[in-house]
Amino acid sequence: MSNTHVYKLLTLTDWARAQADGVTATALDTADGYVHLSTRDTAAETARLHYAGQKDVRLLEFAVADLSPLKWEPSRGGALFPHLYGALDISRATRSWTLMLDASGAPVLPEDF
């Protein structure tokens, strides 16, 4: 894959837990056995589909080179999504943002994304 960065979205509660534990551990990730990540091209749709109406969603950016090995697996509409089979240490994040909601309640990605 040519993506240099991948992204993790976290609810306010999941972000608080990640800050306390140093790693992300969402219910979905735990149930599926891997960390769900997004690419630059899929992050907005993931935010809209799974985080609509939730205030203060956190978006974390990670360099692909720091998360090896990622597995790129088909998901929504056949698009390849990065999955991390291991712990996602938040100290590896290169940038992070707290997302605002648009008028419809969908989280809006930052301008410098």
C-alpha positions, 0 to 999 in steps of 0.5 A: 500500500502507498499510504504513509499514515493511518488513522484511529478514531476514538470516542471520548470514553475510549480516548480517556481509557487510552490515555490511562492505559497508554494503548487503545482498546475499543469494544469493537477492536477487542471483539474482532481481535485487531485494531481497526484503522482508517486511511486518509480516504476512508476516515471521513466515511468511518467517522460519519458511519460510526461516530455521528452525534458523538461529541469530542471524537478524537482522531489520531494519526500514525505513521505506517512505518511505526505500526508494522506489521499492518494487514490490509484487508477488504471491508466496506465496499471492498476497500482495503482497510489497515488492521493492526494485530497488536496493541496500538500505543498512543505515544506513537501518534504523530498528530491528534485532533478533537473533531467538531460536529457539522449541522447533521451531527457528523464529525468533521475532519480538520482542515490540516488533515 
